[in-house]
Amino acid sequence: MAGPARLPRRHRRGARPTLRERPAPAPPPAGRSPARRHPGRARAVARPACGRRRRHRHLRPERPPARPQARPDRRRLARPEPAARGDVLRLQVRGPARRRLRLRHALPAQPVLGARAALAHRGRRAGRVLRHGAGGCRHVRRAGRGPHGAGHRGLPARGAALRDDRRRLHRRQAPVGGRRGGALPAARRRDRGQLRRPPRPGARVSGPAVTALGGGHGLSATLTALRFVTDEITAVVTVADDGGSSGRLREELGVLPPGDLRMALAALCNDTEWGHTWRDVLQHRFAGDGPLGGHALGNLLIVALWQLHEDPVAGLDLVGRLLQARGRVLPMAAVPLDIEAVVSGLDPADPTARQTVRGQARVAVSAGTVESIRLLPTDPPAYPESVAAIRGADWVVLGPGSWFTSVMTHLLVPDLAEALEVTRARRLLVLNLDPGSGETAGFSAAQHLESFAALAPGLRLDAVLADPDVVEDESALAEHAGRLGAALHVVPVGRHGGGGQHDPLRYAAALRDILYSPRPAH
């Protein structure tokens, strides 16, 4: 009898020990029941004689393991039969070693890519995503009628989120209203997020940082309009008023005139019942001829806080917190100022004669022509907060207001004038609705720009805003603005029917178009 074939050395495996039969257990003695065994141990004893380990009942293979195919090139060599023995030696022939898992865990069924290939368990970032398309489609199967042209193989007009000529995904809404214009019409896209209603209580409005310079009703109108456009507002207010309640408090107590500061704070009050109530309280003026007659309650409150706090800026910030103001109000200088002007035309007999007029209240109602002005003291100190507000702003707005006594006075404070020249902020000059009245009687819009250039010859502007009713010759005014480096914007900002008052919404729309315009490349 021929023995089993001998395998080559490269196919050999370590031989297993000879399997031996276990002797049958001896029967228990008479009168004694067989010993109970643990079920697991009993199953272990009942394993098959081949010694292969059974799989656990929860570990089911997904498919039966593949059996190695017979290799036709393997030959079995003849092996001499061993000597006659009572036992038989069995050899197990295995195929070459392969890398396979000992335990096969059931895998989740994977979907075939098709109409909805996105897996339900796959997390993705919230937001607008691409629509599910048929698997294997490279383009959307509808012809676009939008900006890509009729019959173009693209997306339907205004109905999808990705242009067809893009090969990469993105995390934002793609433009479909135009080549790069966005999904909204041009008019709506231009107005979206810029001109706003007054912010709701507690809401924050983003926008450019704007520092407004001026005083009186003109600065109040500018601050009211800016609240519709931005939330980063700082008002730098003149402190040269010497009339009315402010003049009396200034003369009696030696403090800064609080009137223009109070009006600026009232213009920045929060648009809530709380803010409106305290605004009316601050603006309330006592009647009668007694000591309190003519005083505004806000002036008394501000002066009281100044006496409690050594820093006037801290007192103004406290009033702003009371009003929940949407900005900050700062004084122009740290000391009260006096305005001294050289005026001509006061003497009817000699119209060319010049006289010196001192005091903001007297200069504002002067019937002559203001030739020049100066401040007393000539070198007043400015608050560091005011200088920092100008240097750190995106836009600086001058005017409207009393031209010589409210607007031009900021140019005569050396620290403020230097900050205006070196700041990276763009500068906007707003002309009055009625430029030919009061201290500028007989002045045209072009003459206002000429006087500005005379007072600040080294200061350049970026934009000039004027109402059409005050522009006599637009080309001549644009030429004067160009000499200052500014672009002219002729936009209606007054109320319907005139009256010399600004319309808050129209004024805000004009400011929005200018403040949100891109910076020109130099």
C-alpha positions in Angstrom: 0.0 0.0 0.0 1.5 3.2 -1.1 1.9 5.9 1.6 0.6 9.4 1.4 2.4 11.8 -1.0 5.2 14.0 0.4 4.7 17.7 0.0 7.4 20.2 -1.0 9.1 22.1 1.9 7.4 25.4 1.0 3.9 23.9 1.5 4.6 22.1 4.7 2.8 23.0 8.0 3.5 21.9 11.5 1.9 18.6 12.1 -0.7 18.3 14.7 -0.4 15.8 17.5 -2.1 12.5 17.0 -5.7 12.6 18.0 -6.5 10.0 20.6 -9.9 8.7 21.7 -10.8 9.5 25.2 -11.7 6.4 27.3 -15.3 6.1 28.1 -16.2 7.4 31.6 -16.7 4.7 34.2 -20.3 4.2 35.2 -21.2 5.6 38.6 -21.5 3.2 41.5 -24.8 1.6 42.2 -27.1 3.8 44.2 -25.5 7.1 43.2 -26.8 9.5 40.6 -24.5 10.8 38.0 -22.8 14.1 38.8 -24.3 17.2 37.3 -22.1 19.3 35.0 -22.2 23.0 34.1 -24.0 23.4 30.8 -21.1 25.3 29.3 -18.7 22.6 30.4 -21.0 19.9 29.1 -21.0 21.6 25.7 -17.2 21.9 25.9 -16.9 18.1 26.4 -19.3 17.5 23.4 -17.0 19.3 20.9 -16.3 17.4 17.8 -13.3 15.2 17.6 -11.7 17.3 14.9 -10.8 20.0 17.5 -12.3 22.9 15.5 -13.7 25.6 17.7 -17.4 26.4 17.1 -18.4 30.0 16.5 -20.6 31.9 18.9 -24.2 31.9 17.8 -24.2 35.8 17.5 -21.2 35.9 15.3 -22.6 35.0 11.9 -20.6 35.5 8.8 -22.1 37.6 6.1 -21.1 35.0 3.5 -19.5 31.6 3.8 -15.7 31.7 3.8 -14.3 31.1 0.4 -12.6 27.8 -0.1 -9.2 27.7 -1.7 -9.4 26.6 -5.2 -7.5 23.6 -6.2 -4.2 24.5 -8.0 -3.6 22.4 -11.0 0.1 23.0 -10.8 0.5 21.4 -7.4 1.6 17.8 -7.7 1.4 15.2 -5.1 4.5 13.3 -4.8 4.6 9.6 -4.0 5.5 8.8 -0.4 6.5 5.4 0.8 4.0 3.7 3.1 5.1 3.5 6.7 5.5 0.2 8.4 2.4 -1.6 9.4 1.1 -0.1 12.6 -2.1 -0.2 14.5 -2.8 3.6 14.4 -3.1 5.9 11.3 -1.3 9.2 11.0 -3.4 11.8 9.2 -1.9 15.0 7.7 -3.9 18.1 6.9 -3.0 20.1 3.8 -3.7 23.8 3.9 -3.4 26.5 1.3 -0.9 29.3 1.5 -1.4 31.7 4.4 -4.0 34.5 3.7 -4.9 37.5 5.7 -8.4 37.0 7.0 -10.2 38.0 10.2 -10.7 35.3 12.8 -14.2 36.7 13.6 -16.5 38.0 11.0 -18.8 40.7 12.3 -22.0 41.6 10.5 -21.5 44.8 8.5 -24.2 47.3 7.9 -25.7 47.2 4.4 -24.2 49.9 2.2 -26.6 51.6 -0.2 -26.0 51.7 -3.9 -25.4 55.2 -5.2 -28.6 56.3 -6.7 -31.3 59.0 -6.6 -30.6 59.8 -2.9 -27.1 58.8 -2.2 -26.7 60.7 1.1 -26.5 58.4 4.1 -29.0 59.1 6.8 -26.4 58.5 9.6 -23.7 60.8 8.0 -23.6 64.1 9.8 -23.2 67.3 7.9 -23.1 71.0 8.6 -26.4 72.7 8.8 -27.3 75.1 6.0 -28.3 75.0 2.3 -26.8 72.1 0.4 -26.9 70.7 -3.1 -30.1 69.0 -4.1 -29.9 65.3 -4.5 -29.5 64.3 -8.1 -29.5 61.0 -9.9 -26.3 59.1 -9.5 -23.9 59.3 -12.3 -25.3 62.6 -13.7 -22.6 65.2 -14.1 -24.9 68.1 -14.9 -28.5 68.9 -14.0 -30.8 67.6 -16.7 -32.9 70.7 -17.2 -32.1 73.6 -19.6 -31.5 76.9 -17.9 -33.4 80.0 -19.0 -31.5 82.4 -16.8 -28.3 84.4 -17.3 -26.4 81.4 -18.9 -28.5 81.6 -22.1 -31.3 79.7 -23.5 -30.6 76.1 -24.0 -27.5 76.1 -21.9 -27.1 73.0 -19.9 -27.4 74.6 -16.5 -29.8 75.3 -13.6 -33.3 76.7 -14.0 -33.5 80.4 -13.5 -33.7 81.3 -9.7 -34.4 77.7 -8.8 -31.1 76.2 -7.7 -28.1 76.9 -5.5 -25.0 76.1 -7.7 -23.9 77.3 -11.1 -23.4 74.5 -13.6 -19.8 75.5 -14.6 -18.4 74.9 -11.1 -16.8 71.7 -10.2 -16.3 72.3 -6.5 -18.7 72.3 -3.6 -19.0 75.2 -1.2 -20.7 76.0 2.1 -22.6 79.1 1.1 -25.4 80.2 -1.2 -24.0 80.4 -4.8 -25.0 83.2 -7.2 -27.7 82.3 -9.6 -29.2 85.7 -10.3 -26.2 86.7 -12.3 -22.7 85.6 -13.1 -21.5 86.6 -9.7 -24.3 88.7 -8.4 -26.0 86.5 -5.9 -29.5 85.1 -5.7 -31.3 88.4 -4.9 -32.1 91.1 -7.5 -29.6 93.9 -7.7 -31.9 96.5 -6.2 -32.8 94.3 -3.2 -29.2 93.2 -2.8 -28.0 96.8 -2.7 -30.5 97.8 0.0 -30.3 94.6 2.1 -28.7 95.0 5.5 -27.8 98.7 5.2 -30.7 101.0 5.7 -32.4 99.7 8.9 -35.2 100.6 11.2 -34.1 101.7 14.6 -32.7 98.6 16.4 -35.0 96.7 18.7 -34.2 96.7 22.4 -31.0 94.8 23.1 -30.1 94.3 19.4 -26.7 95.2 18.0 -26.3 96.7 14.6 -23.1 96.3 12.7 -21.7 99.0 10.5 -18.8 101.4 10.1 -17.4 103.4 13.0 -18.5 107.0 12.5 -17.4 110.0 14.5 -19.7 113.1 14.0 -18.4 116.6 14.7 -20.7 119.6 15.3 -23.3 120.9 17.7 -26.8 122.0 18.1 -29.7 120.9 16.0 -27.5 120.0 13.0 -25.5 117.4 14.9 -28.7 116.1 16.5 -30.2 115.5 13.0 -27.0 113.7 11.9 -27.0 111.4 15.0 -30.7 110.5 14.5 -30.0 109.5 10.9 -26.9 107.5 11.8 -28.8 105.3 14.1 -30.5 103.8 11.1 -27.1 103.0 9.5 -24.6 102.0 12.1 -24.2 101.3 15.8 -20.7 102.6 16.2 -21.4 106.3 16.7 -19.3 108.8 18.6 -20.3 112.5 18.8 -17.6 115.2 19.5 -19.6 118.2 20.5 -18.6 121.9 20.6 -18.3 123.5 24.0 -18.4 127.2 23.1 -22.1 127.9 23.8 -22.6 130.9 26.0 -26.3 131.5 25.7 -29.5 130.4 27.4 -29.4 127.8 30.2 -25.9 126.6 29.2 -24.5 130.1 29.4 -26.0 130.7 32.8 -24.6 127.4 34.2 -21.3 128.1 32.6 -21.1 131.6 34.2 -22.3 130.6 37.6 -20.5 127.2 38.1 -17.6 127.5 35.6 -18.4 124.2 33.9 -18.6 123.2 30.3 -21.8 124.3 28.6 -24.0 121.2 28.7 -26.7 122.2 26.2 -25.3 120.7 23.0 -24.1 117.6 24.9 -27.6 117.0 26.2 -29.1 117.3 22.7 -26.6 114.8 21.3 -27.4 112.3 24.1 -31.1 112.7 23.5 -30.6 112.0 19.8 -28.8 108.7 20.6 -31.4 107.4 23.1 -32.6 103.9 22.7 -35.8 103.4 20.7 -37.8 102.0 23.5 -40.4 103.4 26.0 -37.6 103.7 28.6 -35.3 105.6 26.2 -38.1 107.9 25.0 -39.3 108.7 28.5 -35.8 109.7 29.7 -35.2 111.6 26.5 -38.3 113.7 27.2 -37.2 114.1 30.8 -33.8 115.4 29.8 -35.3 117.8 27.2 -37.9 119.2 29.6 -37.4 122.9 30.2 -38.8 124.7 33.3 -41.1 127.6 32.7 -41.4 130.8 34.7 -39.2 133.7 35.6 -37.7 132.2 38.8 -34.2 130.8 39.2 -35.1 127.5 37.4 -37.0 129.3 34.6 -35.5 128.4 31.2 -33.2 125.7 32.5 -33.4 122.2 30.9 -33.6 119.4 33.4 -30.9 117.5 31.4 -28.5 120.4 31.9 -28.9 120.3 35.6 -28.5 116.5 35.7 -25.3 116.6 33.7 -23.8 119.4 35.9 -24.8 117.4 39.0 -22.9 114.4 37.7 -19.9 116.5 36.9 -19.8 117.8 40.4 -20.0 114.2 41.7 -17.3 112.9 39.3 -14.1 114.7 38.6 -14.1 113.5 35.0 -16.8 115.1 32.8 -16.6 112.2 30.3 -17.6 109.7 33.1 -20.6 111.9 33.9 -21.7 111.9 30.2 -21.3 108.1 30.0 -23.6 107.7 33.0 -26.3 109.8 31.3 -25.8 107.6 28.2 -26.3 104.5 30.3 -29.5 106.0 31.7 -30.8 106.7 28.2 -29.4 103.4 26.9 -27.8 105.5 24.2 -26.7 103.9 20.9 -23.4 105.7 20.9 -21.1 107.9 23.0 -20.9 111.7 23.4 -17.6 113.5 24.1 -16.8 117.2 24.6 -14.6 118.9 22.0 -12.2 120.5 24.6 -11.5 120.1 28.2 -12.2 123.8 29.0 -15.0 126.2 28.1 -14.3 128.1 24.9 -15.1 131.6 23.6 -15.5 132.4 19.9 -14.2 135.7 18.6 -15.1 136.7 15.0 -14.2 139.5 12.7 -17.4 140.7 11.1 -17.9 143.2 8.2 -21.0 145.1 7.1 -22.3 145.9 10.6 -22.1 149.7 9.9 -24.4 150.8 7.2 -22.4 153.9 6.6 -19.2 151.9 6.0 -20.0 148.4 4.8 -16.3 147.5 4.5 -15.6 148.3 8.1 -14.7 145.4 10.2 -15.6 144.8 13.9 -14.8 142.2 16.4 -17.7 140.2 17.9 -17.1 137.9 20.9 -19.4 135.1 22.0 -21.1 132.3 20.3 -24.6 133.7 20.8 -23.7 137.1 19.4 -21.7 135.7 16.4 -24.6 133.4 15.5 -27.1 136.2 15.1 -24.7 138.7 13.6 -26.2 140.6 10.6 -22.8 141.1 9.0 -20.4 138.8 7.1 -18.0 136.7 9.1 -14.5 137.2 7.7 -12.6 135.1 10.2 -12.9 133.4 13.6 -10.7 132.2 16.4 -11.0 130.5 19.8 -10.1 131.8 23.2 -8.0 130.3 24.6 -6.1 129.8 21.3 -4.6 126.4 22.2 -7.3 124.6 24.2 -6.6 121.0 25.4 -8.6 118.3 23.8 -9.8 115.1 25.6 -7.8 112.0 24.7 -11.1 110.2 24.1 -12.1 112.7 21.4 -8.8 112.5 19.6 -8.9 108.6 19.8 -12.4 108.6 18.4 -11.3 110.6 15.3 -8.2 108.5 14.7 -10.0 105.2 15.1 -13.1 105.9 13.0 -13.9 104.7 9.5 -15.7 107.9 8.7 -15.7 111.4 10.1 -18.8 113.5 9.4 -18.6 117.3 9.8 -21.9 119.3 9.8 -24.5 120.3 9.3 -25.1 123.1 11.8 -24.0 126.7 12.4 -21.1 126.9 10.1 -18.7 129.1 12.0 -19.8 128.5 15.6 -20.5 124.7 15.5 -18.8 123.1 12.6 -15.6 125.1 11.9 -14.7 125.4 15.6 -13.4 121.8 15.6 -10.8 122.8 13.0 -9.4 125.4 15.5 -8.5 123.0 18.2 -4.9 121.9 17.4 -5.2 118.3 18.7 -8.4 117.7 16.8 -7.1 119.4 13.6 -4.0 117.1 13.7 -6.1 114.0 14.2 -8.3 115.0 11.3 -5.3 115.3 9.0 -3.5 112.0 10.0 -6.5 109.7 10.5 -7.1 106.9 8.0 -10.8 107.6 8.2 -12.6 109.1 5.2 -14.1 112.6 5.7 -17.6 113.7 4.8 -18.8 117.3 4.8 -22.6 117.9 5.0 -23.8 121.3 3.9 -26.8 123.0 5.5 -30.3 123.0 4.1 -30.4 126.8 4.3 -26.8 128.0 3.8 -27.6 131.6 3.3 -29.1 132.4 6.7 -27.8 133.5 10.1 -24.0 133.9 10.3 -23.6 132.8 6.7 -26.2 135.1 5.2 -25.6 135.5 1.5 -23.2 132.5 1.3 -23.6 130.0 -1.5 -22.7 126.4 -1.2 -19.5 127.0 -3.1 -18.6 129.8 -0.7 -19.0 127.4 2.2 -16.3 125.2 0.6 -14.1 128.2 0.1 -14.3 129.2 3.7 -13.5 125.6 4.7 -10.4 125.5 2.6 -9.3 128.9 4.1 -9.6 127.6 7.7 -8.0 124.2 7.1 -5.8 124.4 4.0 -4.1 121.1 4.7 -7.2 119.0 5.3 -8.6 116.9 2.4 -12.2 115.6 2.1 -13.5 112.5 0.5 -17.2 113.4 0.0 -19.5 116.4 0.1 -23.3 116.0 0.6 -25.7 118.7 -0.5 -29.4 119.0 -1.0 -30.6 119.9 -4.5 -32.5 122.9 -3.2 -29.3 124.6 -2.1 -27.2 123.8 -5.2 -27.4 126.6 -7.8 -24.6 125.4 -10.1 -23.8 121.7 -9.6 -20.8 121.7 -12.0 -19.2 124.7 -10.2 -19.9 123.1 -6.8 -18.4 119.8 -8.0 -15.3 121.7 -9.1 -14.9 123.3 -5.7 -15.3 119.9 -4.1 -12.8 118.4 -6.4 -10.2 120.9 -5.3 -10.6 119.5 -1.8 -10.3 116.0 -3.1 -14.0 115.2 -2.5 -16.7 113.7 -4.7 -20.0 115.7 -4.7 -23.3 113.9 -3.8 -26.4 115.9 -4.5 -29.2 114.0 -2.8 -32.5 115.3 -1.2 -32.2 115.0 2.5 -34.8 117.6 3.7 -38.5 117.1 4.6 -41.1 117.4 2.0 -42.4 121.0 1.9 -39.1 122.5 3.0 -38.9 124.2 6.4 -35.1 123.7 6.7 -35.4 120.4 8.6 -33.9 117.1 7.7 -36.0 114.0 7.0 -34.5 111.2 9.1 -35.1 108.5 6.6 -34.0 110.4 3.5 -30.9 111.7 5.4 -30.1 108.1 6.5 -30.5 106.8 3.0 -28.0 109.4 1.7 -25.6 108.7 4.5 -25.9 104.9 3.9 -24.9 105.3 0.2 -21.8 107.2 1.1 -20.7 105.4 4.2 -21.0 102.0 2.6 -19.3 103.0 -0.7 -16.0 101.2 -1.3 -12.8 103.1 -0.7 -11.3 104.2 -4.0 -7.9 102.7 -5.0 -5.1 105.2 -5.1 
